Amino acid sequence: MNHKFPFRIFSHQLLDLDNARFKQVSGGLPNGDYELIIRPKPNWNTEQMRKFFHGPVRDFIRAKERESGSVKSREEVKSDLKLIYGPRVDKKIGDKVVQVCKSTGDFTYKEYTQFLKDIDAFCQHNYEEGLPLGEEVD
């Protein structure tokens, strides 16, 4: 299980760490050995975020859903997440304009960032575990 705790360093001082959440998560862990890994925050482009979503994110959620007895394909997981958290675009069908889910290939950097944050919050709430680490993406 992976938990992320973003923070900022300024003038050798630790800033913006969510201490309350850190204490809550660490206090709820079973006895055992753990490690903290400190690394620079990745600055991804939308292609890397797309690969992360289509690979580790979908696989992670699919595995967690299987643990609860739900069997969904990778495409169903993708469709569900886009429907709930994805941005929408207007599409004209005949005389009507309807909103449809935007293709993940067309997400902007800001849209992808928010999309992945929303999915991470969903995972934290439902599975008590955040998304997998970004190092799993080539």
VMD Tcl script that builds the backbone (N, CA, C; Angstrom):
set m [mol new atoms 414]
animate dup $m
set s [atomselect $m all]
$s set {name element resname resid chain x y z} {
  {N N MET 1 A 0.839 -1.171 0.000}
  {CA C MET 1 A 0.000 0.000 0.000}
  {C C MET 1 A 0.882 1.230 0.000}
  {N N ASN 2 A 0.553 2.178 -0.855}
  {CA C ASN 2 A 1.340 3.396 -0.997}
  {C C ASN 2 A 0.515 4.596 -0.559}
  {N N HIS 3 A 1.133 5.464 0.180}
  {CA C HIS 3 A 0.509 6.715 0.588}
  {C C HIS 3 A 1.451 7.837 0.205}
  {N N LYS 4 A 0.905 8.877 -0.421}
  {CA C LYS 4 A 1.727 10.008 -0.845}
  {C C LYS 4 A 1.447 11.194 0.071}
  {N N PHE 5 A 2.512 11.892 0.412}
  {CA C PHE 5 A 2.410 13.085 1.239}
  {C C PHE 5 A 3.235 14.196 0.594}
  {N N PRO 6 A 2.643 14.916 -0.332}
  {CA C PRO 6 A 3.398 15.992 -0.987}
  {C C PRO 6 A 3.781 17.078 0.018}
  {N N PHE 7 A 4.924 17.675 -0.217}
  {CA C PHE 7 A 5.374 18.799 0.598}
  {C C PHE 7 A 6.311 19.650 -0.226}
  {N N ARG 8 A 6.707 20.770 0.333}
  {CA C ARG 8 A 7.585 21.709 -0.354}
  {C C ARG 8 A 8.736 22.045 0.597}
  {N N ILE 9 A 9.901 22.243 0.025}
  {CA C ILE 9 A 11.062 22.698 0.801}
  {C C ILE 9 A 11.385 24.118 0.346}
  {N N PHE 10 A 11.509 25.012 1.300}
  {CA C PHE 10 A 11.905 26.389 1.006}
  {C C PHE 10 A 12.854 26.838 2.108}
  {N N SER 11 A 14.020 27.302 1.728}
  {CA C SER 11 A 15.065 27.710 2.682}
  {C C SER 11 A 15.318 26.618 3.719}
  {N N HIS 12 A 15.417 25.392 3.236}
  {CA C HIS 12 A 15.714 24.230 4.066}
  {C C HIS 12 A 14.636 23.948 5.109}
  {N N GLN 13 A 13.429 24.447 4.882}
  {CA C GLN 13 A 12.311 24.225 5.805}
  {C C GLN 13 A 11.227 23.399 5.109}
  {N N LEU 14 A 10.639 22.488 5.841}
  {CA C LEU 14 A 9.551 21.659 5.342}
  {C C LEU 14 A 8.247 22.453 5.415}
  {N N LEU 15 A 7.568 22.590 4.263}
  {CA C LEU 15 A 6.323 23.352 4.192}
  {C C LEU 15 A 5.216 22.503 3.571}
  {N N ASP 16 A 3.997 22.837 3.869}
  {CA C ASP 16 A 2.805 22.287 3.218}
  {C C ASP 16 A 2.636 20.778 3.370}
  {N N LEU 17 A 3.192 20.168 4.408}
  {CA C LEU 17 A 2.962 18.746 4.654}
  {C C LEU 17 A 1.689 18.610 5.475}
  {N N ASP 18 A 0.805 17.731 5.060}
  {CA C ASP 18 A -0.444 17.492 5.784}
  {C C ASP 18 A -0.146 16.579 6.974}
  {N N ASN 19 A 0.275 17.193 8.087}
  {CA C ASN 19 A 0.668 16.434 9.272}
  {C C ASN 19 A -0.474 15.598 9.832}
  {N N ALA 20 A -1.678 16.139 9.832}
  {CA C ALA 20 A -2.824 15.411 10.388}
  {C C ALA 20 A -3.062 14.116 9.609}
  {N N ARG 21 A -3.027 14.198 8.283}
  {CA C ARG 21 A -3.237 13.006 7.463}
  {C C ARG 21 A -2.084 12.019 7.641}
  {N N PHE 22 A -0.848 12.553 7.735}
  {CA C PHE 22 A 0.309 11.686 7.936}
  {C C PHE 22 A 0.169 10.904 9.248}
  {N N LYS 23 A -0.234 11.581 10.315}
  {CA C LYS 23 A -0.406 10.906 11.610}
  {C C LYS 23 A -1.546 9.899 11.560}
  {N N GLN 24 A -2.621 10.252 10.867}
  {CA C GLN 24 A -3.757 9.340 10.749}
  {C C GLN 24 A -3.358 8.067 10.004}
  {N N VAL 25 A -2.684 8.230 8.878}
  {CA C VAL 25 A -2.283 7.070 8.083}
  {C C VAL 25 A -1.255 6.235 8.826}
  {N N SER 26 A -0.219 6.868 9.361}
  {CA C SER 26 A 0.834 6.104 10.033}
  {C C SER 26 A 0.309 5.449 11.312}
  {N N GLY 27 A -0.638 6.083 11.987}
  {CA C GLY 27 A -1.210 5.501 13.200}
  {C C GLY 27 A -2.092 4.299 12.923}
  {N N GLY 28 A -2.601 4.193 11.706}
  {CA C GLY 28 A -3.474 3.086 11.352}
  {C C GLY 28 A -2.769 1.914 10.695}
  {N N LEU 29 A -1.464 2.003 10.540}
  {CA C LEU 29 A -0.725 0.922 9.885}
  {C C LEU 29 A -0.476 -0.222 10.865}
  {N N PRO 30 A -0.518 -1.453 10.384}
  {CA C PRO 30 A -0.188 -2.578 11.262}
  {C C PRO 30 A 1.307 -2.574 11.583}
  {N N ASN 31 A 1.663 -3.282 12.620}
  {CA C ASN 31 A 3.072 -3.380 12.979}
  {C C ASN 31 A 3.866 -3.938 11.810}
  {N N GLY 32 A 5.056 -3.421 11.616}
  {CA C GLY 32 A 5.900 -3.884 10.521}
  {C C GLY 32 A 6.941 -2.849 10.180}
  {N N ASP 33 A 7.739 -3.152 9.196}
  {CA C ASP 33 A 8.792 -2.252 8.740}
  {C C ASP 33 A 8.286 -1.453 7.546}
  {N N TYR 34 A 8.540 -0.153 7.562}
  {CA C TYR 34 A 8.120 0.744 6.491}
  {C C TYR 34 A 9.292 1.642 6.134}
  {N N GLU 35 A 9.182 2.303 4.991}
  {CA C GLU 35 A 10.197 3.271 4.613}
  {C C GLU 35 A 9.524 4.472 3.980}
  {N N LEU 36 A 10.109 5.619 4.195}
  {CA C LEU 36 A 9.680 6.841 3.526}
  {C C LEU 36 A 10.642 7.079 2.372}
  {N N ILE 37 A 10.094 7.385 1.224}
  {CA C ILE 37 A 10.918 7.674 0.058}
  {C C ILE 37 A 10.696 9.139 -0.297}
  {N N ILE 38 A 11.753 9.902 -0.313}
  {CA C ILE 38 A 11.651 11.316 -0.669}
  {C C ILE 38 A 12.301 11.477 -2.036}
  {N N ARG 39 A 11.520 12.012 -2.961}
  {CA C ARG 39 A 11.988 12.204 -4.328}
  {C C ARG 39 A 11.390 13.490 -4.857}
  {N N PRO 40 A 11.998 14.060 -5.878}
  {CA C PRO 40 A 11.387 15.250 -6.482}
  {C C PRO 40 A 10.043 14.875 -7.102}
  {N N LYS 41 A 9.104 15.778 -7.000}
  {CA C LYS 41 A 7.787 15.544 -7.591}
  {C C LYS 41 A 7.948 15.488 -9.109}
  {N N PRO 42 A 7.382 14.446 -9.740}
  {CA C PRO 42 A 7.530 14.364 -11.200}
  {C C PRO 42 A 6.753 15.477 -11.893}
  {N N ASN 43 A 7.319 15.999 -12.938}
  {CA C ASN 43 A 6.653 17.028 -13.732}
  {C C ASN 43 A 6.317 16.390 -15.082}
  {N N TRP 44 A 5.164 15.753 -15.118}
  {CA C TRP 44 A 4.775 14.979 -16.276}
  {C C TRP 44 A 4.101 15.836 -17.329}
  {N N ASN 45 A 4.179 15.337 -18.545}
  {CA C ASN 45 A 3.379 15.928 -19.608}
  {C C ASN 45 A 2.112 15.081 -19.762}
  {N N THR 46 A 1.195 15.493 -20.601}
  {CA C THR 46 A -0.080 14.787 -20.709}
  {C C THR 46 A 0.092 13.369 -21.252}
  {N N GLU 47 A 1.086 13.146 -22.078}
  {CA C GLU 47 A 1.305 11.790 -22.606}
  {C C GLU 47 A 1.706 10.835 -21.484}
  {N N GLN 48 A 2.561 11.282 -20.580}
  {CA C GLN 48 A 2.952 10.448 -19.450}
  {C C GLN 48 A 1.760 10.202 -18.525}
  {N N MET 49 A 0.934 11.233 -18.315}
  {CA C MET 49 A -0.247 11.065 -17.473}
  {C C MET 49 A -1.226 10.095 -18.121}
  {N N ARG 50 A -1.361 10.170 -19.441}
  {CA C ARG 50 A -2.251 9.256 -20.158}
  {C C ARG 50 A -1.770 7.815 -19.994}
  {N N LYS 51 A -0.466 7.588 -20.135}
  {CA C LYS 51 A 0.090 6.250 -19.957}
  {C C LYS 51 A -0.111 5.753 -18.525}
  {N N PHE 52 A 0.035 6.640 -17.568}
  {CA C PHE 52 A -0.169 6.292 -16.164}
  {C C PHE 52 A -1.623 5.881 -15.937}
  {N N PHE 53 A -2.555 6.655 -16.484}
  {CA C PHE 53 A -3.977 6.337 -16.319}
  {C C PHE 53 A -4.327 5.022 -17.013}
  {N N HIS 54 A -3.881 4.855 -18.250}
  {CA C HIS 54 A -4.248 3.669 -19.015}
  {C C HIS 54 A -3.545 2.403 -18.529}
  {N N GLY 55 A -2.455 2.545 -17.784}
  {CA C GLY 55 A -1.730 1.384 -17.293}
  {C C GLY 55 A -1.955 1.143 -15.812}
  {N N PRO 56 A -1.058 1.664 -14.962}
  {CA C PRO 56 A -1.113 1.369 -13.531}
  {C C PRO 56 A -2.416 1.777 -12.834}
  {N N VAL 57 A -3.011 2.894 -13.219}
  {CA C VAL 57 A -4.227 3.344 -12.527}
  {C C VAL 57 A -5.373 2.375 -12.782}
  {N N ARG 58 A -5.614 2.057 -14.041}
  {CA C ARG 58 A -6.720 1.138 -14.360}
  {C C ARG 58 A -6.476 -0.240 -13.767}
  {N N ASP 59 A -5.241 -0.729 -13.817}
  {CA C ASP 59 A -4.934 -2.036 -13.254}
  {C C ASP 59 A -5.124 -2.049 -11.739}
  {N N PHE 60 A -4.703 -0.974 -11.084}
  {CA C PHE 60 A -4.846 -0.866 -9.633}
  {C C PHE 60 A -6.320 -0.900 -9.227}
  {N N ILE 61 A -7.134 -0.082 -9.871}
  {CA C ILE 61 A -8.554 -0.015 -9.516}
  {C C ILE 61 A -9.253 -1.324 -9.865}
  {N N ARG 62 A -8.885 -1.905 -10.971}
  {CA C ARG 62 A -9.486 -3.184 -11.359}
  {C C ARG 62 A -9.167 -4.259 -10.319}
  {N N ALA 63 A -7.937 -4.291 -9.830}
  {CA C ALA 63 A -7.548 -5.263 -8.802}
  {C C ALA 63 A -8.306 -5.017 -7.502}
  {N N LYS 64 A -8.440 -3.756 -7.119}
  {CA C LYS 64 A -9.165 -3.429 -5.887}
  {C C LYS 64 A -10.645 -3.798 -6.007}
  {N N GLU 65 A -11.224 -3.572 -7.175}
  {CA C GLU 65 A -12.620 -3.939 -7.396}
  {C C GLU 65 A -12.791 -5.458 -7.358}
  {N N ARG 66 A -11.825 -6.195 -7.879}
  {CA C ARG 66 A -11.903 -7.661 -7.835}
  {C C ARG 66 A -11.891 -8.164 -6.404}
  {N N GLU 67 A -11.111 -7.493 -5.542}
  {CA C GLU 67 A -11.060 -7.891 -4.135}
  {C C GLU 67 A -12.435 -7.789 -3.488}
  {N N SER 68 A -13.252 -6.846 -3.974}
  {CA C SER 68 A -14.593 -6.678 -3.408}
  {C C SER 68 A -15.643 -7.497 -4.165}
  {N N GLY 69 A -15.225 -8.324 -5.131}
  {CA C GLY 69 A -16.137 -9.200 -5.837}
  {C C GLY 69 A -16.665 -8.660 -7.153}
  {N N SER 70 A -16.257 -7.467 -7.553}
  {CA C SER 70 A -16.710 -6.883 -8.810}
  {C C SER 70 A -15.727 -7.228 -9.917}
  {N N VAL 71 A -16.242 -7.713 -11.016}
  {CA C VAL 71 A -15.374 -8.066 -12.143}
  {C C VAL 71 A -15.653 -7.087 -13.273}
  {N N LYS 72 A -14.713 -6.184 -13.493}
  {CA C LYS 72 A -14.839 -5.199 -14.560}
  {C C LYS 72 A -13.629 -5.301 -15.474}
  {N N SER 73 A -13.859 -5.060 -16.743}
  {CA C SER 73 A -12.752 -5.045 -17.688}
  {C C SER 73 A -12.000 -3.721 -17.550}
  {N N ARG 74 A -10.828 -3.662 -18.152}
  {CA C ARG 74 A -10.052 -2.415 -18.132}
  {C C ARG 74 A -10.845 -1.300 -18.802}
  {N N GLU 75 A -11.570 -1.613 -19.879}
  {CA C GLU 75 A -12.369 -0.605 -20.580}
  {C C GLU 75 A -13.528 -0.111 -19.719}
  {N N GLU 76 A -14.144 -0.997 -18.949}
  {CA C GLU 76 A -15.231 -0.582 -18.060}
  {C C GLU 76 A -14.713 0.343 -16.958}
  {N N VAL 77 A -13.545 0.024 -16.421}
  {CA C VAL 77 A -12.936 0.889 -15.397}
  {C C VAL 77 A -12.663 2.264 -15.996}
  {N N LYS 78 A -12.079 2.292 -17.185}
  {CA C LYS 78 A -11.784 3.561 -17.864}
  {C C LYS 78 A -13.063 4.356 -18.088}
  {N N SER 79 A -14.071 3.697 -18.610}
  {CA C SER 79 A -15.341 4.366 -18.902}
  {C C SER 79 A -15.978 4.931 -17.636}
  {N N ASP 80 A -15.986 4.139 -16.565}
  {CA C ASP 80 A -16.572 4.600 -15.301}
  {C C ASP 80 A -15.838 5.820 -14.758}
  {N N LEU 81 A -14.502 5.779 -14.763}
  {CA C LEU 81 A -13.724 6.895 -14.229}
  {C C LEU 81 A -13.905 8.160 -15.062}
  {N N LYS 82 A -13.914 8.006 -16.385}
  {CA C LYS 82 A -14.133 9.171 -17.250}
  {C C LYS 82 A -15.523 9.754 -17.035}
  {N N LEU 83 A -16.522 8.890 -16.881}
  {CA C LEU 83 A -17.895 9.339 -16.695}
  {C C LEU 83 A -18.051 10.114 -15.391}
  {N N ILE 84 A -17.401 9.653 -14.346}
  {CA C ILE 84 A -17.545 10.299 -13.034}
  {C C ILE 84 A -16.637 11.520 -12.893}
  {N N TYR 85 A -15.369 11.403 -13.296}
  {CA C TYR 85 A -14.384 12.446 -13.005}
  {C C TYR 85 A -13.859 13.208 -14.218}
  {N N GLY 86 A -14.142 12.728 -15.404}
  {CA C GLY 86 A -13.557 13.332 -16.602}
  {C C GLY 86 A -14.257 14.595 -17.054}
  {N N PRO 87 A -13.526 15.440 -17.772}
  {CA C PRO 87 A -14.139 16.648 -18.328}
  {C C PRO 87 A -15.077 16.296 -19.481}
  {N N ARG 88 A -15.976 17.198 -19.774}
  {CA C ARG 88 A -16.970 16.996 -20.826}
  {C C ARG 88 A -16.767 18.011 -21.953}
  {N N VAL 89 A -17.250 17.640 -23.115}
  {CA C VAL 89 A -17.255 18.559 -24.251}
  {C C VAL 89 A -18.654 18.525 -24.858}
  {N N ASP 90 A -19.023 19.634 -25.488}
  {CA C ASP 90 A -20.308 19.702 -26.176}
  {C C ASP 90 A -20.175 19.061 -27.547}
  {N N LYS 91 A -21.177 18.266 -27.902}
  {CA C LYS 91 A -21.196 17.627 -29.215}
  {C C LYS 91 A -22.581 17.825 -29.809}
  {N N LYS 92 A -22.606 18.261 -31.055}
  {CA C LYS 92 A -23.884 18.495 -31.719}
  {C C LYS 92 A -24.334 17.199 -32.396}
  {N N ILE 93 A -25.528 16.766 -32.035}
  {CA C ILE 93 A -26.125 15.578 -32.629}
  {C C ILE 93 A -27.471 16.012 -33.197}
  {N N GLY 94 A -27.533 16.106 -34.503}
  {CA C GLY 94 A -28.744 16.619 -35.141}
  {C C GLY 94 A -28.934 18.078 -34.770}
  {N N ASP 95 A -30.062 18.398 -34.197}
  {CA C ASP 95 A -30.348 19.766 -33.769}
  {C C ASP 95 A -29.986 20.010 -32.312}
  {N N LYS 96 A -29.573 18.975 -31.604}
  {CA C LYS 96 A -29.312 19.101 -30.179}
  {C C LYS 96 A -27.819 19.115 -29.882}
  {N N VAL 97 A -27.477 19.782 -28.801}
  {CA C VAL 97 A -26.103 19.794 -28.303}
  {C C VAL 97 A -26.103 19.025 -26.985}
  {N N VAL 98 A -25.290 17.992 -26.916}
  {CA C VAL 98 A -25.192 17.178 -25.709}
  {C C VAL 98 A -23.752 17.183 -25.208}
  {N N GLN 99 A -23.595 16.899 -23.928}
  {CA C GLN 99 A -22.251 16.798 -23.372}
  {C C GLN 99 A -21.824 15.340 -23.397}
  {N N VAL 100 A -20.610 15.117 -23.866}
  {CA C VAL 100 A -20.031 13.776 -23.904}
  {C C VAL 100 A -18.684 13.811 -23.196}
  {N N CYS 101 A -18.229 12.635 -22.763}
  {CA C CYS 101 A -16.917 12.546 -22.120}
  {C C CYS 101 A -15.833 12.882 -23.138}
  {N N LYS 102 A -14.889 13.673 -22.696}
  {CA C LYS 102 A -13.766 14.051 -23.540}
  {C C LYS 102 A -12.792 12.880 -23.634}
  {N N SER 103 A -12.192 12.688 -24.787}
  {CA C SER 103 A -11.193 11.643 -24.972}
  {C C SER 103 A -9.968 11.940 -24.107}
  {N N THR 104 A -9.398 10.915 -23.483}
  {CA C THR 104 A -8.218 11.134 -22.643}
  {C C THR 104 A -7.041 11.655 -23.456}
  {N N GLY 105 A -7.033 11.386 -24.732}
  {CA C GLY 105 A -5.975 11.908 -25.598}
  {C C GLY 105 A -6.080 13.413 -25.804}
  {N N ASP 106 A -7.253 13.994 -25.509}
  {CA C ASP 106 A -7.475 15.423 -25.699}
  {C C ASP 106 A -7.473 16.220 -24.397}
  {N N PHE 107 A -7.241 15.552 -23.251}
  {CA C PHE 107 A -7.200 16.270 -21.973}
  {C C PHE 107 A -6.054 17.273 -21.980}
  {N N THR 108 A -6.275 18.427 -21.395}
  {CA C THR 108 A -5.194 19.386 -21.186}
  {C C THR 108 A -4.406 18.954 -19.947}
  {N N TYR 109 A -3.269 19.589 -19.733}
  {CA C TYR 109 A -2.463 19.288 -18.546}
  {C C TYR 109 A -3.280 19.512 -17.279}
  {N N LYS 110 A -3.981 20.627 -17.223}
  {CA C LYS 110 A -4.792 20.961 -16.042}
  {C C LYS 110 A -5.917 19.934 -15.840}
  {N N GLU 111 A -6.569 19.534 -16.928}
  {CA C GLU 111 A -7.650 18.547 -16.831}
  {C C GLU 111 A -7.117 17.197 -16.352}
  {N N TYR 112 A -5.966 16.786 -16.877}
  {CA C TYR 112 A -5.387 15.514 -16.449}
  {C C TYR 112 A -4.973 15.569 -14.981}
  {N N THR 113 A -4.379 16.672 -14.568}
  {CA C THR 113 A -3.963 16.815 -13.179}
  {C C THR 113 A -5.167 16.677 -12.252}
  {N N GLN 114 A -6.247 17.375 -12.563}
  {CA C GLN 114 A -7.454 17.311 -11.732}
  {C C GLN 114 A -8.076 15.916 -11.792}
  {N N PHE 115 A -8.116 15.319 -12.963}
  {CA C PHE 115 A -8.664 13.979 -13.160}
  {C C PHE 115 A -7.935 12.966 -12.275}
  {N N LEU 116 A -6.607 12.994 -12.300}
  {CA C LEU 116 A -5.831 12.048 -11.499}
  {C C LEU 116 A -5.935 12.345 -10.005}
  {N N LYS 117 A -6.034 13.623 -9.632}
  {CA C LYS 117 A -6.236 13.964 -8.215}
  {C C LYS 117 A -7.575 13.443 -7.721}
  {N N ASP 118 A -8.610 13.591 -8.533}
  {CA C ASP 118 A -9.933 13.098 -8.159}
  {C C ASP 118 A -9.944 11.572 -8.022}
  {N N ILE 119 A -9.261 10.888 -8.928}
  {CA C ILE 119 A -9.189 9.429 -8.854}
  {C C ILE 119 A -8.401 9.006 -7.620}
  {N N ASP 120 A -7.322 9.724 -7.306}
  {CA C ASP 120 A -6.534 9.413 -6.113}
  {C C ASP 120 A -7.385 9.597 -4.855}
  {N N ALA 121 A -8.168 10.673 -4.799}
  {CA C ALA 121 A -9.051 10.900 -3.649}
  {C C ALA 121 A -10.085 9.775 -3.544}
  {N N PHE 122 A -10.626 9.336 -4.673}
  {CA C PHE 122 A -11.559 8.207 -4.699}
  {C C PHE 122 A -10.891 6.968 -4.107}
  {N N CYS 123 A -9.662 6.694 -4.523}
  {CA C CYS 123 A -8.941 5.525 -4.033}
  {C C CYS 123 A -8.660 5.635 -2.539}
  {N N GLN 124 A -8.253 6.824 -2.098}
  {CA C GLN 124 A -8.001 7.032 -0.668}
  {C C GLN 124 A -9.270 6.760 0.139}
  {N N HIS 125 A -10.395 7.248 -0.359}
  {CA C HIS 125 A -11.665 7.102 0.357}
  {C C HIS 125 A -12.180 5.657 0.326}
  {N N ASN 126 A -12.151 5.027 -0.839}
  {CA C ASN 126 A -12.760 3.707 -0.992}
  {C C ASN 126 A -11.836 2.544 -0.659}
  {N N TYR 127 A -10.550 2.700 -0.913}
  {CA C TYR 127 A -9.620 1.595 -0.703}
  {C C TYR 127 A -8.609 1.881 0.406}
  {N N GLU 128 A -8.671 3.088 0.969}
  {CA C GLU 128 A -7.726 3.534 1.996}
  {C C GLU 128 A -6.285 3.401 1.522}
  {N N GLU 129 A -6.099 3.672 0.247}
  {CA C GLU 129 A -4.786 3.572 -0.377}
  {C C GLU 129 A -4.783 4.472 -1.604}
  {N N GLY 130 A -3.691 5.190 -1.808}
  {CA C GLY 130 A -3.594 6.068 -2.960}
  {C C GLY 130 A -3.214 5.319 -4.222}
  {N N LEU 131 A -3.145 6.057 -5.303}
  {CA C LEU 131 A -2.747 5.484 -6.583}
  {C C LEU 131 A -1.319 4.952 -6.504}
  {N N PRO 132 A -0.970 4.024 -7.390}
  {CA C PRO 132 A 0.403 3.525 -7.404}
  {C C PRO 132 A 1.392 4.651 -7.711}
  {N N LEU 133 A 2.646 4.399 -7.416}
  {CA C LEU 133 A 3.684 5.393 -7.648}
  {C C LEU 133 A 3.921 5.598 -9.136}
  {N N GLY 134 A 4.306 6.801 -9.478}
  {CA C GLY 134 A 4.537 7.161 -10.873}
  {C C GLY 134 A 5.724 6.474 -11.491}
  {N N GLU 135 A 6.608 5.883 -10.679}
  {CA C GLU 135 A 7.778 5.218 -11.231}
  {C C GLU 135 A 7.398 4.002 -12.066}
  {N N GLU 136 A 6.132 3.584 -11.965}
  {CA C GLU 136 A 5.684 2.431 -12.710}
  {C C GLU 136 A 5.387 2.769 -14.168}
  {N N VAL 137 A 5.599 4.015 -14.556}
  {CA C VAL 137 A 5.324 4.451 -15.922}
  {C C VAL 137 A 6.645 4.669 -16.647}
  {N N ASP 138 A 6.759 4.136 -17.861}
  {CA C ASP 138 A 7.972 4.343 -18.654}
  {C C ASP 138 A 8.007 5.758 -19.180}
}
mol reanalyze $m
mol bondsrecalc $m
mol representation Tube
mol addrep $m
